[in-house]
Amino acid sequence: MTIDSNRLLLEFEKLRREINHNVLSPALPELSLTTLQPIITLVAEARRDYLKTFVELAEQARGQKPSAEQIAQLKARREAFDELMSAANALETAIQRDYLKVRTSRRD
């Protein structure tokens, strides 16, 4: 990679950070452990529901194929979990890249 390419990429990253911070930061509250706890709980509950549905399906199957209704319910739980997980990952990325205001103090 050339020096010019490296400079461009550094400037690109700086611009991306600045624009994302200016767009995201005013729209979201300052984040802290207190504000993140309900988010983490929501994802954990969705994971629980998905896995619980799967285990119950296996217990009820007794060697038979799951019904279309059972598969639809499992799929709905997975889609909910995947969507919430994707959102949590996007939030984590935004925090890592300094797009959002954060408070590190445990005092909220």
C-alpha positions, 0 to 999 in steps of 0.5 A, spaced: 500 500 500 502 506 498 503 512 503 498 516 499 493 510 500 495 510 507 493 517 508 487 517 505 485 511 509 487 514 515 483 521 513 477 516 511 477 513 518 477 520 521 471 522 517 467 516 518 468 517 526 466 524 526 460 523 521 458 517 525 459 521 532 455 527 529 449 523 527 449 518 532 451 521 539 445 526 539 440 521 537 442 516 543 443 517 550 449 517 554 451 510 555 453 507 561 452 500 565 445 502 567 443 504 560 446 497 557 443 492 562 436 492 559 439 491 552 443 485 554 438 482 558 433 483 552 438 479 548 439 474 553 432 473 554 431 472 546 436 467 546 433 463 552 426 463 549 430 461 542 434 455 546 428 453 550 423 452 544 428 448 541 429 443 547 422 443 548 421 441 541 426 436 541 423 433 547 416 433 544 418 430 538 420 423 540 423 421 534 418 424 529 419 430 525 417 437 528 410 440 525 410 446 520 407 450 526 413 448 531 418 450 526 415 456 525 415 458 532 422 456 532 424 460 526 420 466 529 424 465 536 431 465 532 429 471 528 428 475 534 434 473 537 438 474 531 435 481 530 436 483 537 443 480 537 445 484 530 443 490 534 447 489 540 453 488 536 452 494 532 451 498 538 458 495 541 461 497 534 459 504 535 462 504 542 468 501 540 469 506 534 467 512 539 461 514 535 457 515 542 458 518 548 459 513 554 460 514 562 465 509 565 463 511 572 458 506 575 455 512 578 448 513 574 
